[in-house]
């Protein structure tokens, strides 16, 4: 009977995972018995006769050695297989699941801090409609409506997640379409005039289209162009009630409307009382949206750090629980075998790689969570299963369970904020990372050579993946090149289920001009 001995090789640090080589130990019964047993020609050394010639014995020995080499090459030699999976696992080192625990605590802590600071968004599948009556331009009353985006995961609003560091591509790269829209807005502003409102005790001024000023507001007067209102802001002559219409940045796409402070506040926008036109705040609108609560103010919206920060943010309590139910046991199992350093590298690289793929196909979507990193861990399990297929008890059952987990998570990715593109990209990066960072049990020199070839192939592939991904992400002239791809990430179960992720209906709620009452 044969048993397996194990030899540890390599010069990596102790934290790094090791490589193990199986060396077959020959059973004592396999050794030749003591006594003269060597044959020369047809005569034994002790003088006895034999029926086999020395040449035939040599040929038979060479033939057996040739078959042994062929069997080793085809991984069919019996000595290459350990006696049991338990014996294999018994010889491997065990590590504490430090990274698994710390990551789970950090993610839950960040979610709690967000909820304490910003509160909960409406818990519903449809936007919550809020109506109010406010005082508008010219002392007229206005009936206004706001659509609050819900969060059925029981968590903060989308804007709160963006400020915390969610993956939101308008904050991570330039968008040509946004610049085109800004140019169109500037062209439309050529028709705006400084309008003096109805003659009441304290008449108000603001920039309005000439037709709106003279038709919708009785006894209103056009004073002139932008320079007149600018002068009235500095030295009041006609507008004793002040210039009350100023740009308001609202929504998640940098939309802007000239309106009153009360209307802007009602729609949760950012009012700019020192400006007159939206063209003056087009850049500032994105700064208002993209400003990170934990970074220096005024930072430009070229925030590549969101590839990393989004991994540790979650949309809500239910979202965190769903991911944690899969991630904690999987990450725990892997980390106890390969150490905290290697599992952390795989977790982070898979998450970043997933969001790179997501950013290419989703022009304006918002996504958070470690589902891409979780799929990277699924990729590790798949590689481990295929590498140790002969040692796994019922490997087909294990493969079926892994496929069920993957299908369930892809179905979950059809909900808002959970990114299927991120999961697909994370799965690919996880497979490549496993070849690089995870140690293997090698069964001889040929096995070691095969594993080395896999490593030398995986390293340039993962480098090319990130290089090509970042180049495409930052250089797409029109990022929204595949509008239909949005349905891979979110299926509209209801009419407004995916509005915030496809059409961003929230930004269109502010009226562009005060209505007559």
C-alpha positions as CSV (number, residue, x, y, z in Angstrom):
1,X,0.0,0.0,0.0
2,X,1.3,3.5,-0.9
3,X,1.1,6.6,1.3
4,X,1.7,10.2,0.2
5,X,4.5,12.3,1.7
6,X,4.5,16.1,1.3
7,X,7.3,18.4,0.6
8,X,6.9,22.2,0.9
9,X,8.7,24.3,-1.7
10,X,9.1,28.0,-2.4
11,X,10.5,31.0,-0.8
12,X,7.4,33.3,-0.4
13,X,6.7,35.0,2.9
14,X,5.0,33.1,5.6
15,X,1.7,34.9,5.1
16,X,1.8,34.0,1.4
17,X,0.3,30.7,0.4
18,X,2.8,27.9,-0.3
19,X,3.2,25.4,-3.0
20,X,3.1,21.7,-2.1
21,X,4.6,18.7,-3.9
22,X,3.4,15.2,-3.5
23,X,6.3,12.8,-3.3
24,X,5.3,9.1,-3.4
25,X,6.7,7.0,-0.6
26,X,7.4,3.4,-1.5
27,X,5.9,0.8,0.8
28,X,8.5,-1.5,2.4
29,X,6.7,-4.5,0.9
30,X,7.6,-3.1,-2.6
31,X,11.3,-3.5,-2.0
32,X,12.9,-6.7,-3.4
33,X,13.4,-9.4,-0.7
34,X,16.9,-9.9,0.7
35,X,19.1,-12.4,-0.9
36,X,20.5,-13.0,-4.4
37,X,17.9,-12.0,-6.9
38,X,20.0,-10.4,-9.7
39,X,20.2,-12.5,-12.9
40,X,23.1,-12.5,-15.3
41,X,22.4,-14.3,-18.6
42,X,20.8,-17.7,-17.9
43,X,22.5,-18.2,-14.6
44,X,21.9,-16.7,-11.2
45,X,24.8,-15.5,-9.1
46,X,24.2,-18.3,-6.6
47,X,24.6,-20.8,-9.5
48,X,21.0,-21.5,-10.1
49,X,19.3,-21.6,-13.5
50,X,16.7,-19.2,-14.9
51,X,14.5,-19.3,-17.9
52,X,14.8,-15.6,-18.8
53,X,17.8,-14.0,-20.5
54,X,19.4,-10.8,-19.2
55,X,18.5,-9.0,-22.5
56,X,14.8,-9.8,-22.1
57,X,14.9,-8.6,-18.5
58,X,16.5,-5.3,-19.5
59,X,13.9,-4.8,-22.3
60,X,11.1,-5.6,-19.9
61,X,12.5,-3.0,-17.4
62,X,12.8,-0.3,-20.0
63,X,9.2,-1.0,-21.2
64,X,7.9,-0.7,-17.7
65,X,9.7,2.6,-17.2
66,X,8.3,3.9,-20.5
67,X,4.8,3.0,-19.5
68,X,5.3,4.7,-16.1
69,X,6.4,7.9,-17.8
70,X,3.4,7.8,-20.2
71,X,1.0,7.3,-17.3
72,X,2.6,10.2,-15.4
73,X,2.2,12.4,-18.4
74,X,-1.4,11.6,-18.7
75,X,-1.9,11.9,-14.9
76,X,-2.9,8.3,-14.7
77,X,-0.1,6.9,-12.5
78,X,-1.5,5.5,-9.3
79,X,1.3,6.9,-7.2
80,X,0.4,10.5,-8.2
81,X,-2.9,10.4,-6.4
82,X,-3.1,11.0,-2.7
83,X,-4.8,8.4,-0.6
84,X,-7.7,10.7,0.5
85,X,-8.9,14.3,0.5
86,X,-8.7,14.3,4.3
87,X,-4.9,13.5,4.0
88,X,-4.5,16.4,1.5
89,X,-6.3,18.9,3.7
90,X,-4.5,17.7,6.8
91,X,-1.1,18.7,5.5
92,X,-2.2,22.2,4.4
93,X,-1.7,25.2,6.7
94,X,-4.7,26.8,8.4
95,X,-5.1,30.6,8.7
96,X,-7.5,32.7,10.8
97,X,-10.3,34.4,8.7
98,X,-9.2,37.9,9.7
99,X,-10.0,39.6,6.4
100,X,-13.5,38.0,6.2
101,X,-14.5,39.3,9.6
102,X,-12.9,42.8,9.1
103,X,-14.5,43.3,5.7
104,X,-18.0,42.3,7.0
105,X,-17.7,44.6,10.0
106,X,-16.4,47.5,7.9
107,X,-19.2,47.2,5.4
108,X,-21.9,47.0,8.0
109,X,-20.3,49.9,9.9
110,X,-20.3,52.1,6.7
111,X,-24.0,51.3,6.0
112,X,-25.0,52.1,9.6
113,X,-23.1,55.4,9.4
114,X,-24.9,56.3,6.2
115,X,-28.3,55.6,7.6
116,X,-27.5,57.6,10.8
117,X,-26.3,60.6,8.8
118,X,-28.8,60.6,5.9
119,X,-31.8,58.6,7.0
120,X,-33.8,56.1,5.0
121,X,-35.2,56.6,1.5
122,X,-38.9,55.8,0.9
123,X,-39.4,52.0,1.2
124,X,-41.4,51.2,-1.9
125,X,-41.2,49.8,-5.5
126,X,-42.5,53.1,-7.0
127,X,-41.5,56.7,-6.6
128,X,-43.2,58.6,-3.8
129,X,-45.1,61.6,-5.1
130,X,-44.9,64.7,-2.9
131,X,-47.0,67.8,-3.7
132,X,-46.8,71.3,-2.2
133,X,-47.7,74.9,-2.8
134,X,-44.9,77.5,-2.7
135,X,-44.5,81.2,-3.3
136,X,-43.0,81.6,-6.8
137,X,-41.8,84.5,-9.0
138,X,-43.8,87.7,-8.8
139,X,-45.5,86.7,-5.5
140,X,-47.6,84.1,-7.4
141,X,-48.4,80.8,-5.7
142,X,-47.1,77.7,-7.5
143,X,-48.3,74.1,-7.2
144,X,-45.2,71.9,-7.4
145,X,-44.6,68.1,-7.5
146,X,-41.5,66.0,-6.5
147,X,-40.8,62.4,-7.2
148,X,-38.7,60.7,-4.4
149,X,-36.9,57.6,-5.6
150,X,-37.6,54.7,-3.3
151,X,-35.2,52.1,-1.9
152,X,-36.9,48.8,-1.3
153,X,-33.6,47.4,0.2
154,X,-34.2,49.6,3.3
155,X,-31.3,52.0,2.9
156,X,-30.2,55.5,2.1
157,X,-31.0,57.5,-1.1
158,X,-29.1,57.4,-4.3
159,X,-27.6,60.8,-3.8
160,X,-26.3,59.8,-0.3
161,X,-24.6,56.7,-1.9
162,X,-23.0,58.9,-4.5
163,X,-21.6,61.3,-1.9
164,X,-20.3,58.2,0.0
165,X,-18.4,56.8,-3.0
166,X,-20.7,54.7,-5.1
167,X,-19.8,53.8,-8.6
168,X,-21.3,56.5,-10.7
169,X,-19.7,57.1,-14.0
170,X,-20.5,60.8,-14.5
171,X,-18.3,61.4,-11.5
172,X,-15.5,59.3,-12.8
173,X,-14.9,60.5,-16.4
174,X,-15.9,63.2,-18.9
175,X,-19.1,62.6,-20.9
176,X,-19.3,64.1,-24.3
177,X,-23.1,64.1,-24.3
178,X,-23.2,66.2,-21.2
179,X,-21.0,68.8,-22.9
180,X,-23.3,68.8,-25.9
181,X,-26.3,69.3,-23.7
182,X,-24.6,72.2,-21.9
183,X,-23.9,73.8,-25.3
184,X,-27.6,73.6,-26.2
185,X,-28.5,75.1,-22.9
186,X,-26.2,78.0,-23.5
187,X,-27.8,78.6,-27.0
188,X,-31.3,78.6,-25.4
189,X,-30.2,81.1,-22.8
190,X,-29.8,83.7,-25.6
191,X,-33.5,84.2,-25.5
192,X,-33.6,85.0,-21.8
193,X,-34.2,88.6,-20.7
194,X,-34.1,90.4,-17.3
195,X,-37.8,90.5,-16.3
196,X,-39.3,92.9,-13.8
197,X,-42.3,91.2,-12.2
198,X,-45.8,92.6,-11.5
199,X,-45.7,96.1,-9.9
200,X,-46.4,95.2,-6.2
201,X,-44.9,96.7,-3.1
202,X,-41.6,94.9,-3.7
203,X,-41.3,93.9,-7.4
204,X,-38.9,91.0,-8.2
205,X,-36.6,90.3,-11.1
206,X,-35.2,87.3,-12.8
207,X,-34.0,85.9,-16.1
208,X,-37.0,84.6,-18.2
209,X,-37.9,84.1,-21.8
210,X,-39.4,87.3,-23.2
211,X,-42.7,85.7,-24.0
212,X,-43.1,84.2,-20.6
213,X,-42.3,87.6,-18.9
214,X,-44.9,89.6,-20.9
215,X,-47.6,87.1,-21.4
216,X,-47.7,84.9,-18.3
217,X,-47.2,87.7,-15.8
218,X,-49.5,90.7,-16.1
219,X,-47.9,94.1,-16.2
220,X,-44.4,92.6,-16.2
221,X,-41.6,94.5,-18.0
222,X,-38.5,93.4,-19.9
223,X,-35.7,95.5,-18.5
224,X,-33.0,94.2,-20.8
225,X,-30.4,91.5,-21.0
226,X,-28.3,89.6,-18.5
227,X,-26.2,92.7,-17.6
228,X,-29.3,94.5,-16.3
229,X,-30.1,91.8,-13.8
230,X,-26.5,91.5,-12.9
231,X,-26.5,95.2,-12.1
232,X,-29.6,94.8,-10.1
233,X,-27.9,92.1,-8.0
234,X,-25.2,94.6,-7.1
235,X,-27.2,97.8,-6.8
236,X,-31.0,97.6,-6.6
237,X,-32.8,100.3,-8.6
238,X,-35.9,98.7,-10.0
239,X,-36.0,95.3,-8.3
240,X,-36.7,96.3,-4.8
241,X,-37.8,92.7,-4.0
242,X,-34.4,91.5,-5.3
243,X,-33.4,89.1,-8.1
244,X,-35.1,85.9,-7.0
245,X,-34.5,83.6,-9.9
246,X,-31.1,81.8,-9.9
247,X,-29.7,78.5,-11.2
248,X,-30.7,75.4,-9.3
249,X,-28.8,72.1,-9.8
250,X,-31.2,69.2,-9.4
251,X,-31.2,65.5,-10.0
252,X,-28.3,63.0,-10.6
253,X,-27.4,64.1,-14.2
254,X,-26.4,67.6,-13.5
255,X,-29.6,69.2,-14.7
256,X,-30.2,72.8,-14.0
257,X,-33.2,75.2,-13.9
258,X,-33.5,78.9,-13.1
259,X,-36.0,79.1,-10.3
260,X,-36.7,80.4,-6.8
261,X,-34.8,79.3,-3.7
262,X,-38.0,77.8,-2.1
263,X,-38.7,75.8,-5.2
264,X,-35.1,74.6,-5.4
265,X,-35.1,73.6,-1.7
266,X,-38.4,71.7,-2.2
267,X,-36.7,69.6,-5.0
268,X,-33.6,69.0,-2.9
269,X,-31.4,70.9,-5.3
270,X,-28.4,73.2,-4.9
271,X,-29.2,76.9,-5.4
272,X,-26.6,79.3,-6.6
273,X,-27.7,82.9,-5.5
274,X,-24.6,84.5,-7.0
275,X,-25.3,83.3,-10.6
276,X,-28.0,84.1,-13.1
277,X,-27.8,81.4,-15.8
278,X,-27.3,77.7,-15.8
279,X,-24.3,77.9,-18.1
280,X,-22.4,79.5,-15.3
281,X,-22.9,76.5,-13.0
282,X,-22.7,73.6,-15.4
283,X,-19.4,72.4,-13.9
284,X,-20.5,73.2,-10.4
285,X,-23.6,71.0,-10.8
286,X,-21.5,68.0,-11.1
287,X,-19.3,69.0,-8.3
288,X,-22.4,69.3,-6.1
289,X,-23.4,65.8,-7.1
290,X,-20.0,64.1,-7.0
291,X,-18.6,65.7,-3.9
292,X,-17.4,63.0,-1.6
293,X,-18.2,63.4,2.1
294,X,-14.8,62.1,3.1
295,X,-12.6,64.0,0.6
296,X,-11.5,67.6,0.3
297,X,-14.2,69.9,-1.1
298,X,-14.0,71.1,-4.7
299,X,-12.5,68.0,-6.0
300,X,-13.0,67.4,-9.8
301,X,-15.4,64.7,-10.8
302,X,-12.6,62.4,-12.1
303,X,-12.8,60.1,-9.2
304,X,-11.3,56.7,-10.0
305,X,-11.3,55.9,-6.3
306,X,-14.9,55.0,-6.7
307,X,-13.8,51.7,-8.4
308,X,-12.6,50.8,-4.9
309,X,-14.9,52.6,-2.5
310,X,-18.1,51.2,-4.2
311,X,-17.1,47.6,-3.2
312,X,-17.7,48.3,0.5
313,X,-21.0,50.2,0.2
314,X,-24.4,48.7,0.1
315,X,-27.8,50.0,-0.9
316,X,-29.5,48.9,2.3
317,X,-29.9,46.3,5.0
318,X,-31.5,43.7,2.8
319,X,-28.8,44.1,0.2
320,X,-26.0,43.6,2.8
321,X,-27.7,40.5,4.2
322,X,-28.2,38.9,0.8
323,X,-24.6,39.3,-0.2
324,X,-23.2,38.4,3.3
325,X,-25.1,35.1,3.3
326,X,-23.0,34.0,0.4
327,X,-19.8,36.0,0.9
328,X,-19.0,35.3,4.5
329,X,-19.0,31.4,4.3
330,X,-17.2,31.4,0.9
331,X,-14.6,34.0,1.8
332,X,-14.1,32.3,5.2
333,X,-13.5,28.9,3.6
334,X,-11.0,30.3,1.1
335,X,-9.1,32.5,3.5
336,X,-8.5,29.7,6.0
337,X,-6.6,27.9,3.2
338,X,-4.7,30.8,1.5
339,X,-4.2,33.5,4.2
340,X,-5.8,37.0,4.6
341,X,-3.3,38.7,2.2
342,X,-4.2,36.6,-0.8
343,X,-7.9,36.5,-0.3
344,X,-7.9,40.3,0.1
345,X,-6.0,40.8,-3.2
346,X,-8.5,38.6,-5.0
347,X,-11.5,40.3,-3.3
348,X,-10.4,43.8,-4.2
349,X,-9.1,43.0,-7.7
350,X,-12.3,41.2,-8.6
351,X,-14.4,44.1,-7.3
352,X,-12.4,46.7,-9.3
353,X,-12.4,44.6,-12.4
354,X,-16.2,44.1,-12.2
355,X,-16.8,47.9,-11.9
356,X,-14.5,48.6,-14.9
357,X,-16.7,46.3,-17.1
358,X,-19.9,47.9,-15.6
359,X,-18.6,51.4,-16.3
360,X,-18.1,50.6,-20.0
361,X,-21.6,49.3,-20.6
362,X,-23.5,51.5,-18.2
363,X,-23.2,55.3,-18.9
364,X,-25.1,56.8,-16.0
365,X,-26.1,53.9,-13.7
366,X,-25.4,53.9,-10.0
367,X,-24.2,50.7,-8.4
368,X,-22.7,49.6,-5.1
369,X,-21.8,46.4,-3.3
370,X,-19.4,43.6,-3.3
371,X,-21.2,41.3,-5.7
372,X,-18.4,41.6,-8.2
373,X,-15.9,40.5,-5.5
374,X,-18.2,37.7,-4.5
375,X,-18.2,36.4,-8.0
376,X,-14.4,36.6,-8.0
377,X,-14.6,34.2,-5.0
378,X,-16.9,32.0,-7.0
379,X,-14.3,31.9,-9.7
380,X,-11.7,30.8,-7.1
381,X,-14.0,28.0,-6.0
382,X,-14.5,26.9,-9.6
383,X,-10.7,26.8,-10.3
384,X,-10.1,24.9,-7.0
385,X,-12.8,22.4,-7.9
386,X,-11.4,21.7,-11.3
387,X,-7.8,21.5,-10.0
388,X,-8.7,19.0,-7.3
389,X,-11.5,17.2,-9.1
390,X,-10.0,13.8,-8.1
391,X,-9.9,14.6,-4.4
392,X,-13.4,16.1,-4.1
393,X,-16.1,13.9,-2.8
394,X,-19.0,14.0,-5.3
395,X,-17.4,16.8,-7.5
396,X,-20.4,16.9,-9.8
397,X,-22.7,17.8,-6.9
398,X,-20.3,20.5,-5.8
399,X,-20.2,21.9,-9.3
400,X,-24.0,21.9,-9.5
401,X,-24.3,23.8,-6.2
402,X,-21.8,26.4,-7.4
403,X,-23.8,26.9,-10.6
404,X,-27.0,27.4,-8.6
405,X,-25.4,30.1,-6.5
406,X,-24.1,31.9,-9.6
407,X,-27.5,31.7,-11.3
408,X,-29.3,33.0,-8.2
409,X,-26.9,36.0,-7.9
410,X,-27.3,36.8,-11.6
411,X,-31.1,36.8,-11.1
412,X,-30.6,39.1,-8.1
413,X,-28.5,41.4,-10.4
414,X,-31.7,42.2,-12.3
415,X,-32.7,44.4,-9.4
416,X,-31.6,48.1,-9.2
417,X,-28.2,48.9,-7.8
418,X,-27.0,45.2,-8.0
419,X,-24.8,45.2,-11.1
420,X,-24.7,42.1,-13.3
421,X,-21.9,43.6,-15.4
422,X,-19.8,43.9,-12.2
423,X,-20.6,40.3,-11.4
424,X,-19.5,39.0,-14.8
425,X,-16.3,41.0,-14.8
426,X,-15.5,40.0,-11.2
427,X,-16.0,36.3,-12.1
428,X,-13.4,36.6,-14.9
429,X,-10.9,38.5,-12.7
430,X,-11.4,35.9,-9.9
431,X,-10.5,33.0,-12.2
432,X,-7.4,34.7,-13.5
433,X,-6.4,35.8,-9.9
434,X,-6.8,32.3,-8.6
435,X,-4.1,31.0,-10.9
436,X,-1.7,33.7,-9.7
437,X,-2.4,34.0,-6.0
438,X,-3.6,30.6,-4.8
439,X,-1.1,27.8,-4.1
440,X,-1.5,24.4,-5.6
441,X,-0.8,20.8,-4.6
442,X,1.6,19.7,-7.3
443,X,2.1,16.0,-8.0
444,X,5.6,15.9,-9.5
445,X,7.7,18.0,-11.8
446,X,5.4,17.8,-14.8
447,X,2.5,19.0,-12.6
448,X,4.6,21.9,-11.3
449,X,5.5,22.8,-14.9
450,X,1.8,22.9,-15.9
451,X,1.0,25.2,-12.9
452,X,3.9,27.5,-13.8
453,X,2.6,27.8,-17.4
454,X,-0.9,28.7,-16.0
455,X,0.6,31.4,-13.8
456,X,2.7,32.8,-16.7
457,X,-0.4,32.9,-18.9
458,X,-2.7,34.5,-16.2
459,X,-0.4,37.4,-15.3
460,X,-0.3,39.0,-18.7
461,X,-4.0,38.3,-19.2
462,X,-5.1,40.1,-16.1
463,X,-2.8,43.0,-16.8
464,X,-4.2,43.2,-20.3
465,X,-7.8,43.0,-18.9
466,X,-7.2,46.1,-16.7
467,X,-5.2,48.0,-19.2
468,X,-7.8,47.6,-22.0
469,X,-10.7,48.1,-19.6
470,X,-9.4,51.4,-18.2
471,X,-8.4,52.7,-21.7
472,X,-11.9,51.9,-23.1
473,X,-13.6,53.3,-20.0
474,X,-11.9,56.7,-20.1
475,X,-11.8,57.1,-23.9
476,X,-15.3,56.2,-25.1
477,X,-16.5,59.3,-26.9
478,X,-20.2,58.5,-26.3
479,X,-20.4,56.1,-23.3
480,X,-24.1,55.4,-23.8
481,X,-23.4,53.3,-26.9
482,X,-25.6,50.5,-25.8
483,X,-28.9,51.7,-24.3
484,X,-30.6,48.3,-24.4
485,X,-27.8,46.9,-22.3
486,X,-29.4,48.5,-19.3
487,X,-32.0,45.7,-19.2
488,X,-29.2,43.2,-18.3
489,X,-28.9,45.2,-15.0
490,X,-32.5,46.0,-14.3
491,X,-35.7,44.5,-15.5
492,X,-38.7,46.9,-15.2
493,X,-41.1,44.9,-13.1
494,X,-43.3,47.9,-12.8
495,X,-43.5,51.0,-15.0
496,X,-41.2,53.1,-12.9
497,X,-39.1,50.3,-11.3
498,X,-35.9,51.1,-13.3
499,X,-36.6,54.8,-14.1
500,X,-33.8,56.0,-11.9
501,X,-31.3,53.8,-13.7
502,X,-32.5,54.2,-17.3
503,X,-34.2,57.5,-17.7
504,X,-33.4,59.3,-14.4
505,X,-37.0,60.7,-14.2
506,X,-36.2,62.4,-10.9
507,X,-34.3,65.2,-12.6
508,X,-37.2,66.3,-14.7
509,X,-39.5,67.2,-11.8
510,X,-38.6,70.9,-11.5
511,X,-40.7,73.2,-13.7
512,X,-38.6,75.2,-16.1
513,X,-40.8,78.3,-15.8
514,X,-43.3,79.6,-13.2
515,X,-46.9,78.8,-14.1
516,X,-49.7,81.4,-14.1
517,X,-52.2,81.0,-11.3
